[in-house]
Amino acid sequence: MAKRIQFAAHGGPEVMEYVDFTPPDPGPGEVQVENKAIGINYIDTYVRSGLYPPPSLPSGLGTEAAGVVGKVGPGVEHLQPGDRVVYAQSPLGAYATVHNVPADKLAQLPNAISFEQAAAAFLKGLTVFYLLRQTYEIKPNEIFLFHAAAGGVGRIACQWSKALGAKMIGTVGSAEKAALAKQAGAWETINYREENVPERVAALTDGNKVNVVYDSVGKHTWEASLDCLRRRGLMVSFGNSSGPVTGVNLGILNQKGSLFVTRPSINGYITDGASLKHAADELFSMIASGVIKVDVPAEQKFTLSEVQRAHQALEHRQTNGSLLLIP
């Protein structure tokens, strides 16, 4: 019998239930994946809490996993049972032993990359790809600011920016996290609990500030992020772990230097099979060559039935890097 995580009401980790279910056969254009490792992402907590409500309740959860093709639906020709695959933009329900996924949301996984590496890095790596390569193209030697540098996305951004020859300033919440970010490739770190972020950015850039700030924190860092930007700089707000940015007065962008702001998401950049393949190929080459290292410590791997504990650890900032569910 297949197992999945579902929730019938919004709330904390306790609303998630570990239940039996019978997966339907894959429909036209779909593939049934037998999941081997499942990625946990901060956005999953937004769906569970109701910040980003699902289409209906009860609902499955999760959009990212790696595994093996079990069944192929009508009209799918480029995949067959036994193929190793990974996905990050599936319909909700990846927290399960098997999951039906549209074939154009799947990337074939090279043998050089493990299921655990893929599930830990795919959504986060694709996010870093579109942020650093498409939303704003980071140049060699460019100094820029990236919040939450020791998190799952942040650690990949540290490594990728170093590979691009850029100088990433990463914000962190502790000396331990500063060390992790530096080890991953951050040029400098700022401990936001002890230091004034805009003042430190100004000092590190000889008063020039930066062309771009990447901010997944949201409400708590919004104004400080704007103060780190030089004239006509770009504020990239791509998450809200401290709460959403609301009630924005557009005049503030004028006052702080004719600034630009964007609120991107992966679904605005990776929109079809071709754009997925392009991004996945670049990410996989980075991982296979060892430029981006993805190691999930044992204490950050949970069984599917331990999902409540996994979300508690994530929300209480008890983790560094990626978390996995192993079905």
Summary of the structure (lengths in Angstrom):
residues: 327
radius of gyration: 19.8
end to end distance: 12.6
largest distance: 61.7
contacts: 1134
relative contact order: 0.15
helix: 34%
strand: 27%
